[in-house]
Amino acid sequence: MDLANAGLTLFVVFGFFRKAPWVASLGTVTLTVSLYAAIAFTWGAVAAGAPALGVPYLWMNLPFIPIAVLCIAWCYWVAQAKLW
């Protein structure tokens, strides 16, 4: 699923620069899947007894911070119709 999401994300970037009308819908889906992957990873690590927010998993959690920031920005852009 992550590989498919990565491909769709590249498609969203292409559509964003082409100002495609479907970019808001597909972008919302890809960001939702990315956030779900981050939550599922953290939940799985915690369920296995690992300190998911500790130093050992720091390098696994850091790449998801821009996704959370982008999700907030994306929601703002979609709500304000600032994508175009």
PDB file of N, CA, C and O in Angstrom:
ATOM      1  N   MET A   1       0.822  -1.193   0.000  1.00  0.00           N
ATOM      2  CA  MET A   1       0.000   0.000   0.000  1.00  0.00           C
ATOM      3  C   MET A   1       0.868   1.260   0.000  1.00  0.00           C
ATOM      4  O   MET A   1       0.535   2.262  -0.632  1.00  0.00           O
ATOM      5  N   ASP A   2       1.985   1.185   0.722  1.00  0.00           N
ATOM      6  CA  ASP A   2       2.873   2.350   0.748  1.00  0.00           C
ATOM      7  C   ASP A   2       3.476   2.635  -0.628  1.00  0.00           C
ATOM      8  O   ASP A   2       3.649   3.794  -1.006  1.00  0.00           O
ATOM      9  N   LEU A   3       3.791   1.588  -1.363  1.00  0.00           N
ATOM     10  CA  LEU A   3       4.345   1.788  -2.707  1.00  0.00           C
ATOM     11  C   LEU A   3       3.302   2.421  -3.630  1.00  0.00           C
ATOM     12  O   LEU A   3       3.620   3.323  -4.404  1.00  0.00           O
ATOM     13  N   ALA A   4       2.068   1.948  -3.546  1.00  0.00           N
ATOM     14  CA  ALA A   4       0.994   2.538  -4.347  1.00  0.00           C
ATOM     15  C   ALA A   4       0.763   3.998  -3.945  1.00  0.00           C
ATOM     16  O   ALA A   4       0.524   4.854  -4.796  1.00  0.00           O
ATOM     17  N   ASN A   5       0.837   4.266  -2.656  1.00  0.00           N
ATOM     18  CA  ASN A   5       0.662   5.638  -2.176  1.00  0.00           C
ATOM     19  C   ASN A   5       1.796   6.535  -2.669  1.00  0.00           C
ATOM     20  O   ASN A   5       1.559   7.693  -3.013  1.00  0.00           O
ATOM     21  N   ALA A   6       3.006   6.021  -2.706  1.00  0.00           N
ATOM     22  CA  ALA A   6       4.130   6.808  -3.210  1.00  0.00           C
ATOM     23  C   ALA A   6       3.922   7.154  -4.685  1.00  0.00           C
ATOM     24  O   ALA A   6       4.194   8.276  -5.111  1.00  0.00           O
ATOM     25  N   GLY A   7       3.439   6.184  -5.456  1.00  0.00           N
ATOM     26  CA  GLY A   7       3.157   6.453  -6.865  1.00  0.00           C
ATOM     27  C   GLY A   7       2.060   7.481  -7.049  1.00  0.00           C
ATOM     28  O   GLY A   7       2.167   8.370  -7.894  1.00  0.00           O
ATOM     29  N   LEU A   8       0.999   7.360  -6.256  1.00  0.00           N
ATOM     30  CA  LEU A   8      -0.092   8.334  -6.337  1.00  0.00           C
ATOM     31  C   LEU A   8       0.364   9.724  -5.903  1.00  0.00           C
ATOM     32  O   LEU A   8      -0.097  10.732  -6.437  1.00  0.00           O
ATOM     33  N   THR A   9       1.268   9.768  -4.935  1.00  0.00           N
ATOM     34  CA  THR A   9       1.781  11.056  -4.472  1.00  0.00           C
ATOM     35  C   THR A   9       2.558  11.753  -5.585  1.00  0.00           C
ATOM     36  O   THR A   9       2.441  12.966  -5.759  1.00  0.00           O
ATOM     37  N   LEU A  10       3.342  10.999  -6.330  1.00  0.00           N
ATOM     38  CA  LEU A  10       4.043  11.596  -7.476  1.00  0.00           C
ATOM     39  C   LEU A  10       3.055  12.098  -8.518  1.00  0.00           C
ATOM     40  O   LEU A  10       3.277  13.128  -9.155  1.00  0.00           O
ATOM     41  N   PHE A  11       1.973  11.368  -8.683  1.00  0.00           N
ATOM     42  CA  PHE A  11       0.919  11.779  -9.605  1.00  0.00           C
ATOM     43  C   PHE A  11       0.260  13.078  -9.123  1.00  0.00           C
ATOM     44  O   PHE A  11      -0.078  13.942  -9.932  1.00  0.00           O
ATOM     45  N   VAL A  12       0.080  13.212  -7.800  1.00  0.00           N
ATOM     46  CA  VAL A  12      -0.496  14.441  -7.226  1.00  0.00           C
ATOM     47  C   VAL A  12       0.434  15.623  -7.484  1.00  0.00           C
ATOM     48  O   VAL A  12      -0.021  16.706  -7.853  1.00  0.00           O
ATOM     49  N   VAL A  13       1.735  15.415  -7.290  1.00  0.00           N
ATOM     50  CA  VAL A  13       2.695  16.496  -7.538  1.00  0.00           C
ATOM     51  C   VAL A  13       2.635  16.929  -9.006  1.00  0.00           C
ATOM     52  O   VAL A  13       2.631  18.124  -9.305  1.00  0.00           O
ATOM     53  N   PHE A  14       2.588  15.960  -9.913  1.00  0.00           N
ATOM     54  CA  PHE A  14       2.465  16.267 -11.337  1.00  0.00           C
ATOM     55  C   PHE A  14       1.177  17.061 -11.600  1.00  0.00           C
ATOM     56  O   PHE A  14       1.200  18.068 -12.308  1.00  0.00           O
ATOM     57  N   GLY A  15       0.056  16.604 -11.027  1.00  0.00           N
ATOM     58  CA  GLY A  15      -1.219  17.298 -11.213  1.00  0.00           C
ATOM     59  C   GLY A  15      -1.240  18.673 -10.579  1.00  0.00           C
ATOM     60  O   GLY A  15      -1.882  19.592 -11.089  1.00  0.00           O
ATOM     61  N   PHE A  16      -0.533  18.815  -9.460  1.00  0.00           N
ATOM     62  CA  PHE A  16      -0.472  20.110  -8.784  1.00  0.00           C
ATOM     63  C   PHE A  16       0.175  21.156  -9.683  1.00  0.00           C
ATOM     64  O   PHE A  16      -0.323  22.275  -9.806  1.00  0.00           O
ATOM     65  N   PHE A  17       1.285  20.786 -10.306  1.00  0.00           N
ATOM     66  CA  PHE A  17       1.969  21.738 -11.176  1.00  0.00           C
ATOM     67  C   PHE A  17       1.235  21.964 -12.494  1.00  0.00           C
ATOM     68  O   PHE A  17       1.453  22.978 -13.157  1.00  0.00           O
ATOM     69  N   ARG A  18       0.378  21.042 -12.875  1.00  0.00           N
ATOM     70  CA  ARG A  18      -0.455  21.208 -14.070  1.00  0.00           C
ATOM     71  C   ARG A  18      -1.793  21.872 -13.757  1.00  0.00           C
ATOM     72  O   ARG A  18      -2.600  22.130 -14.650  1.00  0.00           O
ATOM     73  N   LYS A  19      -2.013  22.145 -12.455  1.00  0.00           N
ATOM     74  CA  LYS A  19      -3.260  22.758 -11.975  1.00  0.00           C
ATOM     75  C   LYS A  19      -4.486  21.921 -12.342  1.00  0.00           C
ATOM     76  O   LYS A  19      -5.501  22.444 -12.803  1.00  0.00           O
ATOM     77  N   ALA A  20      -4.369  20.617 -12.128  1.00  0.00           N
ATOM     78  CA  ALA A  20      -5.461  19.696 -12.429  1.00  0.00           C
ATOM     79  C   ALA A  20      -6.586  19.846 -11.401  1.00  0.00           C
ATOM     80  O   ALA A  20      -6.313  20.079 -10.224  1.00  0.00           O
ATOM     81  N   PRO A  21      -7.825  19.718 -11.820  1.00  0.00           N
ATOM     82  CA  PRO A  21      -8.951  19.904 -10.893  1.00  0.00           C
ATOM     83  C   PRO A  21      -9.088  18.782  -9.861  1.00  0.00           C
ATOM     84  O   PRO A  21      -9.724  18.989  -8.827  1.00  0.00           O
ATOM     85  N   TRP A  22      -8.524  17.625 -10.104  1.00  0.00           N
ATOM     86  CA  TRP A  22      -8.649  16.486  -9.204  1.00  0.00           C
ATOM     87  C   TRP A  22      -7.561  16.430  -8.141  1.00  0.00           C
ATOM     88  O   TRP A  22      -7.560  15.522  -7.310  1.00  0.00           O
ATOM     89  N   VAL A  23      -6.646  17.374  -8.154  1.00  0.00           N
ATOM     90  CA  VAL A  23      -5.494  17.299  -7.254  1.00  0.00           C
ATOM     91  C   VAL A  23      -5.892  17.410  -5.782  1.00  0.00           C
ATOM     92  O   VAL A  23      -5.257  16.779  -4.938  1.00  0.00           O
ATOM     93  N   ALA A  24      -6.908  18.177  -5.452  1.00  0.00           N
ATOM     94  CA  ALA A  24      -7.321  18.314  -4.052  1.00  0.00           C
ATOM     95  C   ALA A  24      -7.866  16.997  -3.511  1.00  0.00           C
ATOM     96  O   ALA A  24      -7.564  16.624  -2.378  1.00  0.00           O
ATOM     97  N   SER A  25      -8.651  16.302  -4.293  1.00  0.00           N
ATOM     98  CA  SER A  25      -9.231  15.035  -3.840  1.00  0.00           C
ATOM     99  C   SER A  25      -8.161  13.966  -3.678  1.00  0.00           C
ATOM    100  O   SER A  25      -8.092  13.309  -2.639  1.00  0.00           O
ATOM    101  N   LEU A  26      -7.337  13.787  -4.686  1.00  0.00           N
ATOM    102  CA  LEU A  26      -6.314  12.747  -4.621  1.00  0.00           C
ATOM    103  C   LEU A  26      -5.232  13.089  -3.599  1.00  0.00           C
ATOM    104  O   LEU A  26      -4.700  12.195  -2.942  1.00  0.00           O
ATOM    105  N   GLY A  27      -4.909  14.348  -3.461  1.00  0.00           N
ATOM    106  CA  GLY A  27      -3.942  14.771  -2.449  1.00  0.00           C
ATOM    107  C   GLY A  27      -4.430  14.481  -1.041  1.00  0.00           C
ATOM    108  O   GLY A  27      -3.648  14.081  -0.178  1.00  0.00           O
ATOM    109  N   THR A  28      -5.710  14.679  -0.808  1.00  0.00           N
ATOM    110  CA  THR A  28      -6.281  14.370   0.498  1.00  0.00           C
ATOM    111  C   THR A  28      -6.190  12.880   0.783  1.00  0.00           C
ATOM    112  O   THR A  28      -5.889  12.479   1.907  1.00  0.00           O
ATOM    113  N   VAL A  29      -6.445  12.065  -0.217  1.00  0.00           N
ATOM    114  CA  VAL A  29      -6.366  10.610  -0.039  1.00  0.00           C
ATOM    115  C   VAL A  29      -4.929  10.191   0.258  1.00  0.00           C
ATOM    116  O   VAL A  29      -4.696   9.410   1.180  1.00  0.00           O
ATOM    117  N   THR A  30      -3.965  10.696  -0.506  1.00  0.00           N
ATOM    118  CA  THR A  30      -2.581  10.271  -0.299  1.00  0.00           C
ATOM    119  C   THR A  30      -2.036  10.735   1.052  1.00  0.00           C
ATOM    120  O   THR A  30      -1.275  10.008   1.690  1.00  0.00           O
ATOM    121  N   LEU A  31      -2.413  11.922   1.489  1.00  0.00           N
ATOM    122  CA  LEU A  31      -1.978  12.375   2.811  1.00  0.00           C
ATOM    123  C   LEU A  31      -2.618  11.545   3.918  1.00  0.00           C
ATOM    124  O   LEU A  31      -1.980  11.265   4.933  1.00  0.00           O
ATOM    125  N   THR A  32      -3.868  11.152   3.729  1.00  0.00           N
ATOM    126  CA  THR A  32      -4.539  10.312   4.723  1.00  0.00           C
ATOM    127  C   THR A  32      -3.858   8.961   4.833  1.00  0.00           C
ATOM    128  O   THR A  32      -3.665   8.453   5.938  1.00  0.00           O
ATOM    129  N   VAL A  33      -3.493   8.374   3.705  1.00  0.00           N
ATOM    130  CA  VAL A  33      -2.799   7.085   3.722  1.00  0.00           C
ATOM    131  C   VAL A  33      -1.427   7.230   4.374  1.00  0.00           C
ATOM    132  O   VAL A  33      -1.008   6.341   5.116  1.00  0.00           O
ATOM    133  N   SER A  34      -0.726   8.318   4.118  1.00  0.00           N
ATOM    134  CA  SER A  34       0.587   8.543   4.727  1.00  0.00           C
ATOM    135  C   SER A  34       0.472   8.688   6.240  1.00  0.00           C
ATOM    136  O   SER A  34       1.281   8.128   6.980  1.00  0.00           O
ATOM    137  N   LEU A  35      -0.512   9.426   6.699  1.00  0.00           N
ATOM    138  CA  LEU A  35      -0.721   9.560   8.143  1.00  0.00           C
ATOM    139  C   LEU A  35      -1.115   8.229   8.764  1.00  0.00           C
ATOM    140  O   LEU A  35      -0.677   7.903   9.868  1.00  0.00           O
ATOM    141  N   TYR A  36      -1.939   7.461   8.063  1.00  0.00           N
ATOM    142  CA  TYR A  36      -2.317   6.139   8.557  1.00  0.00           C
ATOM    143  C   TYR A  36      -1.087   5.245   8.701  1.00  0.00           C
ATOM    144  O   TYR A  36      -0.976   4.507   9.680  1.00  0.00           O
ATOM    145  N   ALA A  37      -0.172   5.300   7.752  1.00  0.00           N
ATOM    146  CA  ALA A  37       1.044   4.490   7.824  1.00  0.00           C
ATOM    147  C   ALA A  37       1.880   4.881   9.040  1.00  0.00           C
ATOM    148  O   ALA A  37       2.425   4.012   9.721  1.00  0.00           O
ATOM    149  N   ALA A  38       1.987   6.172   9.316  1.00  0.00           N
ATOM    150  CA  ALA A  38       2.742   6.633  10.478  1.00  0.00           C
ATOM    151  C   ALA A  38       2.094   6.160  11.773  1.00  0.00           C
ATOM    152  O   ALA A  38       2.783   5.703  12.685  1.00  0.00           O
ATOM    153  N   ILE A  39       0.788   6.269  11.851  1.00  0.00           N
ATOM    154  CA  ILE A  39       0.069   5.836  13.054  1.00  0.00           C
ATOM    155  C   ILE A  39       0.155   4.323  13.222  1.00  0.00           C
ATOM    156  O   ILE A  39       0.350   3.835  14.335  1.00  0.00           O
ATOM    157  N   ALA A  40       0.011   3.578  12.129  1.00  0.00           N
ATOM    158  CA  ALA A  40       0.083   2.116  12.202  1.00  0.00           C
ATOM    159  C   ALA A  40       1.475   1.667  12.636  1.00  0.00           C
ATOM    160  O   ALA A  40       1.595   0.739  13.436  1.00  0.00           O
ATOM    161  N   PHE A  41       2.520   2.300  12.129  1.00  0.00           N
ATOM    162  CA  PHE A  41       3.877   1.948  12.548  1.00  0.00           C
ATOM    163  C   PHE A  41       4.073   2.205  14.029  1.00  0.00           C
ATOM    164  O   PHE A  41       4.581   1.347  14.751  1.00  0.00           O
ATOM    165  N   THR A  42       3.671   3.386  14.485  1.00  0.00           N
ATOM    166  CA  THR A  42       3.851   3.729  15.896  1.00  0.00           C
ATOM    167  C   THR A  42       3.029   2.813  16.790  1.00  0.00           C
ATOM    168  O   THR A  42       3.520   2.360  17.824  1.00  0.00           O
ATOM    169  N   TRP A  43       1.799   2.536  16.413  1.00  0.00           N
ATOM    170  CA  TRP A  43       0.957   1.640  17.202  1.00  0.00           C
ATOM    171  C   TRP A  43       1.563   0.245  17.270  1.00  0.00           C
ATOM    172  O   TRP A  43       1.587  -0.371  18.336  1.00  0.00           O
ATOM    173  N   GLY A  44       2.049  -0.254  16.145  1.00  0.00           N
ATOM    174  CA  GLY A  44       2.664  -1.577  16.128  1.00  0.00           C
ATOM    175  C   GLY A  44       3.901  -1.645  17.003  1.00  0.00           C
ATOM    176  O   GLY A  44       4.123  -2.641  17.692  1.00  0.00           O
ATOM    177  N   ALA A  45       4.705  -0.596  16.982  1.00  0.00           N
ATOM    178  CA  ALA A  45       5.906  -0.567  17.814  1.00  0.00           C
ATOM    179  C   ALA A  45       5.544  -0.534  19.299  1.00  0.00           C
ATOM    180  O   ALA A  45       6.167  -1.225  20.106  1.00  0.00           O
ATOM    181  N   VAL A  46       4.556   0.254  19.655  1.00  0.00           N
ATOM    182  CA  VAL A  46       4.130   0.333  21.055  1.00  0.00           C
ATOM    183  C   VAL A  46       3.504  -0.992  21.502  1.00  0.00           C
ATOM    184  O   VAL A  46       3.751  -1.452  22.616  1.00  0.00           O
ATOM    185  N   ALA A  47       2.697  -1.599  20.637  1.00  0.00           N
ATOM    186  CA  ALA A  47       2.067  -2.877  20.967  1.00  0.00           C
ATOM    187  C   ALA A  47       3.106  -3.982  21.165  1.00  0.00           C
ATOM    188  O   ALA A  47       2.884  -4.915  21.936  1.00  0.00           O
ATOM    189  N   ALA A  48       4.227  -3.876  20.477  1.00  0.00           N
ATOM    190  CA  ALA A  48       5.296  -4.867  20.617  1.00  0.00           C
ATOM    191  C   ALA A  48       6.174  -4.600  21.836  1.00  0.00           C
ATOM    192  O   ALA A  48       7.071  -5.385  22.143  1.00  0.00           O
ATOM    193  N   GLY A  49       5.919  -3.506  22.522  1.00  0.00           N
ATOM    194  CA  GLY A  49       6.658  -3.181  23.729  1.00  0.00           C
ATOM    195  C   GLY A  49       7.831  -2.247  23.520  1.00  0.00           C
ATOM    196  O   GLY A  49       8.574  -1.976  24.463  1.00  0.00           O
ATOM    197  N   ALA A  50       8.013  -1.755  22.326  1.00  0.00           N
ATOM    198  CA  ALA A  50       9.119  -0.839  22.049  1.00  0.00           C
ATOM    199  C   ALA A  50       8.726   0.596  22.400  1.00  0.00           C
ATOM    200  O   ALA A  50       7.562   0.975  22.269  1.00  0.00           O
ATOM    201  N   PRO A  51       9.679   1.372  22.836  1.00  0.00           N
ATOM    202  CA  PRO A  51       9.394   2.790  23.101  1.00  0.00           C
ATOM    203  C   PRO A  51       9.355   3.552  21.775  1.00  0.00           C
ATOM    204  O   PRO A  51      10.369   4.107  21.351  1.00  0.00           O
ATOM    205  N   ALA A  52       8.219   3.582  21.134  1.00  0.00           N
ATOM    206  CA  ALA A  52       8.102   4.128  19.773  1.00  0.00           C
ATOM    207  C   ALA A  52       8.465   5.596  19.681  1.00  0.00           C
ATOM    208  O   ALA A  52       8.842   6.066  18.608  1.00  0.00           O
ATOM    209  N   LEU A  53       8.364   6.317  20.753  1.00  0.00           N
ATOM    210  CA  LEU A  53       8.717   7.734  20.714  1.00  0.00           C
ATOM    211  C   LEU A  53      10.069   7.990  21.358  1.00  0.00           C
ATOM    212  O   LEU A  53      10.440   9.141  21.586  1.00  0.00           O
ATOM    213  N   GLY A  54      10.805   6.929  21.652  1.00  0.00           N
ATOM    214  CA  GLY A  54      12.114   7.061  22.271  1.00  0.00           C
ATOM    215  C   GLY A  54      13.223   7.174  21.247  1.00  0.00           C
ATOM    216  O   GLY A  54      12.972   7.266  20.045  1.00  0.00           O
ATOM    217  N   VAL A  55      14.447   7.166  21.733  1.00  0.00           N
ATOM    218  CA  VAL A  55      15.627   7.328  20.886  1.00  0.00           C
ATOM    219  C   VAL A  55      15.762   6.222  19.848  1.00  0.00           C
ATOM    220  O   VAL A  55      16.117   6.530  18.710  1.00  0.00           O
ATOM    221  N   PRO A  56      15.502   4.945  20.166  1.00  0.00           N
ATOM    222  CA  PRO A  56      15.684   3.910  19.138  1.00  0.00           C
ATOM    223  C   PRO A  56      14.811   4.102  17.890  1.00  0.00           C
ATOM    224  O   PRO A  56      15.210   3.721  16.790  1.00  0.00           O
ATOM    225  N   TYR A  57      13.652   4.678  18.059  1.00  0.00           N
ATOM    226  CA  TYR A  57      12.752   4.860  16.921  1.00  0.00           C
ATOM    227  C   TYR A  57      12.714   6.299  16.420  1.00  0.00           C
ATOM    228  O   TYR A  57      11.875   6.656  15.593  1.00  0.00           O
ATOM    229  N   LEU A  58      13.618   7.111  16.920  1.00  0.00           N
ATOM    230  CA  LEU A  58      13.639   8.513  16.522  1.00  0.00           C
ATOM    231  C   LEU A  58      13.806   8.658  15.014  1.00  0.00           C
ATOM    232  O   LEU A  58      13.118   9.471  14.396  1.00  0.00           O
ATOM    233  N   TRP A  59      14.701   7.891  14.414  1.00  0.00           N
ATOM    234  CA  TRP A  59      14.960   8.006  12.982  1.00  0.00           C
ATOM    235  C   TRP A  59      13.827   7.445  12.145  1.00  0.00           C
ATOM    236  O   TRP A  59      13.755   7.721  10.948  1.00  0.00           O
ATOM    237  N   MET A  60      12.944   6.667  12.744  1.00  0.00           N
ATOM    238  CA  MET A  60      11.773   6.185  12.020  1.00  0.00           C
ATOM    239  C   MET A  60      10.612   7.171  12.116  1.00  0.00           C
ATOM    240  O   MET A  60       9.786   7.247  11.207  1.00  0.00           O
ATOM    241  N   ASN A  61      10.546   7.917  13.200  1.00  0.00           N
ATOM    242  CA  ASN A  61       9.447   8.863  13.398  1.00  0.00           C
ATOM    243  C   ASN A  61       9.714  10.236  12.797  1.00  0.00           C
ATOM    244  O   ASN A  61       8.770  10.932  12.422  1.00  0.00           O
ATOM    245  N   LEU A  62      10.962  10.640  12.698  1.00  0.00           N
ATOM    246  CA  LEU A  62      11.284  11.965  12.161  1.00  0.00           C
ATOM    247  C   LEU A  62      10.783  12.187  10.736  1.00  0.00           C
ATOM    248  O   LEU A  62      10.294  13.280  10.450  1.00  0.00           O
ATOM    249  N   PRO A  63      10.875  11.219   9.824  1.00  0.00           N
ATOM    250  CA  PRO A  63      10.386  11.479   8.465  1.00  0.00           C
ATOM    251  C   PRO A  63       8.888  11.744   8.371  1.00  0.00           C
ATOM    252  O   PRO A  63       8.418  12.272   7.363  1.00  0.00           O
ATOM    253  N   PHE A  64       8.132  11.386   9.409  1.00  0.00           N
ATOM    254  CA  PHE A  64       6.691  11.599   9.364  1.00  0.00           C
ATOM    255  C   PHE A  64       6.283  12.994   9.828  1.00  0.00           C
ATOM    256  O   PHE A  64       5.126  13.377   9.655  1.00  0.00           O
ATOM    257  N   ILE A  65       7.196  13.758  10.408  1.00  0.00           N
ATOM    258  CA  ILE A  65       6.865  15.115  10.863  1.00  0.00           C
ATOM    259  C   ILE A  65       6.471  16.005   9.685  1.00  0.00           C
ATOM    260  O   ILE A  65       5.470  16.713   9.791  1.00  0.00           O
ATOM    261  N   PRO A  66       7.200  16.008   8.575  1.00  0.00           N
ATOM    262  CA  PRO A  66       6.753  16.840   7.436  1.00  0.00           C
ATOM    263  C   PRO A  66       5.396  16.415   6.887  1.00  0.00           C
ATOM    264  O   PRO A  66       4.658  17.249   6.363  1.00  0.00           O
ATOM    265  N   ILE A  67       5.057  15.142   6.998  1.00  0.00           N
ATOM    266  CA  ILE A  67       3.750  14.681   6.530  1.00  0.00           C
ATOM    267  C   ILE A  67       2.651  15.308   7.375  1.00  0.00           C
ATOM    268  O   ILE A  67       1.631  15.744   6.842  1.00  0.00           O
ATOM    269  N   ALA A  68       2.852  15.357   8.687  1.00  0.00           N
ATOM    270  CA  ALA A  68       1.850  15.977   9.565  1.00  0.00           C
ATOM    271  C   ALA A  68       1.726  17.465   9.278  1.00  0.00           C
ATOM    272  O   ALA A  68       0.617  17.996   9.240  1.00  0.00           O
ATOM    273  N   VAL A  69       2.842  18.140   9.079  1.00  0.00           N
ATOM    274  CA  VAL A  69       2.819  19.573   8.762  1.00  0.00           C
ATOM    275  C   VAL A  69       2.133  19.812   7.409  1.00  0.00           C
ATOM    276  O   VAL A  69       1.314  20.720   7.269  1.00  0.00           O
ATOM    277  N   LEU A  70       2.483  18.984   6.421  1.00  0.00           N
ATOM    278  CA  LEU A  70       1.855  19.119   5.108  1.00  0.00           C
ATOM    279  C   LEU A  70       0.357  18.842   5.178  1.00  0.00           C
ATOM    280  O   LEU A  70      -0.425  19.482   4.475  1.00  0.00           O
ATOM    281  N   CYS A  71      -0.042  17.906   6.009  1.00  0.00           N
ATOM    282  CA  CYS A  71      -1.474  17.606   6.146  1.00  0.00           C
ATOM    283  C   CYS A  71      -2.238  18.824   6.682  1.00  0.00           C
ATOM    284  O   CYS A  71      -3.327  19.143   6.206  1.00  0.00           O
ATOM    285  N   ILE A  72      -1.660  19.485   7.658  1.00  0.00           N
ATOM    286  CA  ILE A  72      -2.303  20.689   8.209  1.00  0.00           C
ATOM    287  C   ILE A  72      -2.354  21.786   7.146  1.00  0.00           C
ATOM    288  O   ILE A  72      -3.387  22.430   6.962  1.00  0.00           O
ATOM    289  N   ALA A  73      -1.235  21.995   6.447  1.00  0.00           N
ATOM    290  CA  ALA A  73      -1.206  23.018   5.394  1.00  0.00           C
ATOM    291  C   ALA A  73      -2.176  22.669   4.275  1.00  0.00           C
ATOM    292  O   ALA A  73      -2.883  23.539   3.765  1.00  0.00           O
ATOM    293  N   TRP A  74      -2.209  21.387   3.892  1.00  0.00           N
ATOM    294  CA  TRP A  74      -3.097  20.942   2.810  1.00  0.00           C
ATOM    295  C   TRP A  74      -4.562  21.187   3.175  1.00  0.00           C
ATOM    296  O   TRP A  74      -5.339  21.667   2.349  1.00  0.00           O
ATOM    297  N   CYS A  75      -4.935  20.858   4.410  1.00  0.00           N
ATOM    298  CA  CYS A  75      -6.315  21.092   4.849  1.00  0.00           C
ATOM    299  C   CYS A  75      -6.651  22.582   4.780  1.00  0.00           C
ATOM    300  O   CYS A  75      -7.757  22.954   4.386  1.00  0.00           O
ATOM    301  N   TYR A  76      -5.705  23.426   5.160  1.00  0.00           N
ATOM    302  CA  TYR A  76      -5.923  24.870   5.080  1.00  0.00           C
ATOM    303  C   TYR A  76      -6.080  25.318   3.628  1.00  0.00           C
ATOM    304  O   TYR A  76      -6.987  26.082   3.298  1.00  0.00           O
ATOM    305  N   TRP A  77      -5.177  24.831   2.758  1.00  0.00           N
ATOM    306  CA  TRP A  77      -5.240  25.226   1.348  1.00  0.00           C
ATOM    307  C   TRP A  77      -6.538  24.788   0.683  1.00  0.00           C
ATOM    308  O   TRP A  77      -7.129  25.535  -0.096  1.00  0.00           O
ATOM    309  N   VAL A  78      -6.977  23.571   0.998  1.00  0.00           N
ATOM    310  CA  VAL A  78      -8.221  23.067   0.405  1.00  0.00           C
ATOM    311  C   VAL A  78      -9.410  23.865   0.928  1.00  0.00           C
ATOM    312  O   VAL A  78     -10.295  24.243   0.160  1.00  0.00           O
ATOM    313  N   ALA A  79      -9.430  24.120   2.236  1.00  0.00           N
ATOM    314  CA  ALA A  79     -10.547  24.867   2.826  1.00  0.00           C
ATOM    315  C   ALA A  79     -10.610  26.296   2.313  1.00  0.00           C
ATOM    316  O   ALA A  79     -11.700  26.847   2.156  1.00  0.00           O
ATOM    317  N   GLN A  80      -9.471  26.897   2.053  1.00  0.00           N
ATOM    318  CA  GLN A  80      -9.430  28.281   1.575  1.00  0.00           C
ATOM    319  C   GLN A  80      -9.394  28.385   0.054  1.00  0.00           C
ATOM    320  O   GLN A  80      -9.346  29.485  -0.495  1.00  0.00           O
ATOM    321  N   ALA A  81      -9.418  27.243  -0.625  1.00  0.00           N
ATOM    322  CA  ALA A  81      -9.341  27.174  -2.099  1.00  0.00           C
ATOM    323  C   ALA A  81      -8.091  27.904  -2.607  1.00  0.00           C
ATOM    324  O   ALA A  81      -8.158  28.669  -3.570  1.00  0.00           O
ATOM    325  N   LYS A  82      -6.953  27.659  -1.950  1.00  0.00           N
ATOM    326  CA  LYS A  82      -5.707  28.324  -2.321  1.00  0.00           C
ATOM    327  C   LYS A  82      -4.784  27.405  -3.117  1.00  0.00           C
ATOM    328  O   LYS A  82      -3.589  27.679  -3.219  1.00  0.00           O
ATOM    329  N   LEU A  83      -5.302  26.345  -3.669  1.00  0.00           N
ATOM    330  CA  LEU A  83      -4.452  25.449  -4.452  1.00  0.00           C
ATOM    331  C   LEU A  83      -4.182  25.998  -5.836  1.00  0.00           C
ATOM    332  O   LEU A  83      -3.214  25.598  -6.482  1.00  0.00           O
ATOM    333  N   TRP A  84      -5.016  26.902  -6.300  1.00  0.00           N
ATOM    334  CA  TRP A  84      -4.839  27.410  -7.661  1.00  0.00           C
ATOM    335  C   TRP A  84      -4.720  28.875  -7.612  1.00  0.00           C
ATOM    336  O   TRP A  84      -4.563  29.516  -8.651  1.00  0.00           O
TER     337      TRP A  84
END
